[in-house]
């Protein structure tokens, strides 16, 4: 069963003024990142996407696919998730921009497979470090794919 921490000030990814951007919404990158999703309490909105993520942890190089991605983190589907608190260095390429991003993160929750609920095994990784430019690129990607429809659901899948 998945265990997700409640998002609070302790778990927020810091955002420096250099990472603020104007994306046409009238909000800075910092304002967008700190809004909570009412459905799951996340501070950062995630979009459904399937892309290959290369990651390094404990001296091992691994790769798996992610299921969703946001400015605050990523869920990586894997039958062998790392333990809670593990530090990982990630590399991934955004599908529509072909930009390769590198980030450092930490495993903040681990999920076992639950076949009857269609839940895959994996781990939630919260981003700890991004350059301001990479954060801007990722925020732009999330904004492009998170436009709501009239029923409040996302109208795009990356």
C-alpha positions as CSV (number, residue, x, y, z in Angstrom):
1,X,0.0,0.0,0.0
2,X,1.3,3.4,-0.9
3,X,2.3,5.8,1.9
4,X,2.4,9.5,0.9
5,X,3.5,12.2,3.2
6,X,1.3,15.2,3.8
7,X,2.8,18.0,1.9
8,X,3.8,20.9,4.0
9,X,6.5,23.5,4.3
10,X,9.0,20.8,5.3
11,X,8.5,18.9,2.1
12,X,8.2,21.8,-0.4
13,X,10.9,22.1,-3.0
14,X,12.6,25.4,-2.6
15,X,12.3,27.9,-5.4
16,X,14.7,30.7,-5.7
17,X,13.7,34.0,-7.3
18,X,15.8,33.0,-10.3
19,X,13.3,30.2,-11.0
20,X,10.3,32.6,-11.2
21,X,9.0,33.0,-14.7
22,X,6.0,34.6,-16.5
23,X,4.1,31.9,-18.3
24,X,1.2,34.0,-19.3
25,X,-0.9,33.1,-16.3
26,X,0.0,36.2,-14.4
27,X,1.7,34.1,-11.8
28,X,5.3,33.5,-11.1
29,X,6.8,30.0,-11.1
30,X,6.9,30.2,-7.3
31,X,3.2,31.0,-7.1
32,X,2.2,28.1,-9.4
33,X,4.4,25.7,-7.5
34,X,2.9,26.5,-4.1
35,X,-0.7,26.0,-5.0
36,X,-2.2,22.7,-3.6
37,X,-4.1,20.3,-5.8
38,X,-7.4,19.9,-4.0
39,X,-7.8,16.2,-5.2
40,X,-4.6,14.8,-3.6
41,X,-3.0,17.6,-1.5
42,X,0.1,17.9,-3.7
43,X,1.9,21.2,-3.8
44,X,2.9,20.6,-7.4
45,X,0.6,19.6,-10.2
46,X,1.6,16.5,-12.2
47,X,0.8,15.5,-15.7
48,X,0.4,12.0,-17.0
49,X,3.4,11.1,-19.2
50,X,5.3,8.0,-20.1
51,X,9.0,8.6,-20.6
52,X,12.3,6.8,-19.9
53,X,14.1,8.1,-16.8
54,X,17.7,7.2,-16.2
55,X,18.7,7.4,-12.6
56,X,21.7,6.7,-10.4
57,X,21.5,5.6,-6.8
58,X,23.9,3.9,-4.5
59,X,26.5,3.6,-7.3
60,X,24.1,1.8,-9.6
61,X,22.8,3.1,-13.0
62,X,19.1,2.2,-13.6
63,X,16.4,3.1,-16.0
64,X,12.6,2.8,-15.8
65,X,9.6,4.6,-17.1
66,X,7.8,7.3,-15.3
67,X,4.0,7.5,-15.1
68,X,3.6,11.2,-14.1
69,X,5.8,14.2,-13.9
70,X,5.5,17.6,-12.3
71,X,7.7,20.5,-11.1
72,X,8.0,18.9,-7.7
73,X,8.7,15.3,-8.6
74,X,8.1,12.2,-10.6
75,X,6.6,8.7,-10.1
76,X,8.9,6.0,-11.4
77,X,7.3,2.6,-12.1
78,X,9.7,-0.1,-11.1
79,X,9.4,-3.6,-9.6
80,X,12.4,-2.8,-7.4
81,X,11.9,0.6,-5.9
82,X,14.6,2.2,-3.8
83,X,14.0,2.6,-0.1
84,X,12.4,5.7,1.4
85,X,14.9,8.5,1.7
86,X,17.3,7.2,-1.0
87,X,19.0,10.0,-2.9
88,X,18.8,9.7,-6.7
89,X,20.3,11.6,-9.7
90,X,17.8,11.6,-12.6
91,X,18.1,12.3,-16.3
92,X,15.1,12.5,-18.6
93,X,14.1,14.0,-21.9
94,X,10.8,15.9,-22.2
95,X,8.8,14.4,-25.2
96,X,7.7,17.6,-27.0
97,X,10.8,19.8,-26.4
98,X,13.6,17.2,-26.6
99,X,15.2,19.0,-23.7
100,X,17.2,16.7,-21.5
101,X,16.9,17.6,-17.8
102,X,19.0,16.5,-14.9
103,X,17.9,16.7,-11.3
104,X,18.7,15.4,-7.9
105,X,15.9,14.0,-5.8
106,X,14.9,11.9,-2.9
107,X,12.5,8.9,-2.7
108,X,9.6,10.2,-0.5
109,X,7.2,7.3,-0.9
110,X,7.2,3.7,-2.1
111,X,4.3,1.8,-3.6
112,X,3.8,-1.9,-3.8
113,X,2.0,-3.4,-6.7
114,X,-1.8,-3.7,-6.1
115,X,-3.2,-5.6,-9.2
116,X,-6.9,-5.5,-8.2
117,X,-6.6,-1.7,-8.0
118,X,-4.4,-1.4,-11.1
119,X,-1.6,0.2,-9.1
120,X,1.9,-0.4,-10.3
121,X,4.9,-0.8,-8.1
122,X,7.2,2.2,-8.0
123,X,8.4,5.2,-6.1
124,X,7.7,8.8,-5.8
125,X,10.8,11.0,-6.1
126,X,10.7,14.6,-5.0
127,X,13.1,16.9,-6.8
128,X,15.6,18.6,-4.6
129,X,17.9,20.3,-7.1
130,X,17.3,21.9,-10.5
131,X,18.9,24.8,-12.3
132,X,16.7,27.8,-12.7
133,X,16.6,27.2,-16.5
134,X,15.7,23.5,-16.1
135,X,12.9,24.4,-13.7
136,X,11.6,26.9,-16.2
137,X,11.6,24.3,-19.0
138,X,9.8,21.8,-16.8
139,X,7.2,24.3,-15.5
140,X,6.5,25.3,-19.2
141,X,6.0,21.6,-20.1
142,X,3.6,21.0,-17.1
143,X,1.7,24.2,-18.0
144,X,1.2,23.0,-21.6
145,X,-0.2,19.7,-20.6
146,X,-2.3,20.6,-17.6
147,X,-4.9,22.8,-19.2
148,X,-8.3,21.9,-17.6
149,X,-11.4,21.0,-19.6
150,X,-14.9,22.0,-18.5
151,X,-15.1,19.0,-16.1
152,X,-11.8,20.0,-14.4
153,X,-9.8,17.2,-15.9
154,X,-6.6,17.6,-18.0
155,X,-7.2,17.8,-21.7
156,X,-3.8,16.5,-22.8
157,X,-1.6,13.6,-22.2
158,X,2.1,14.0,-23.0
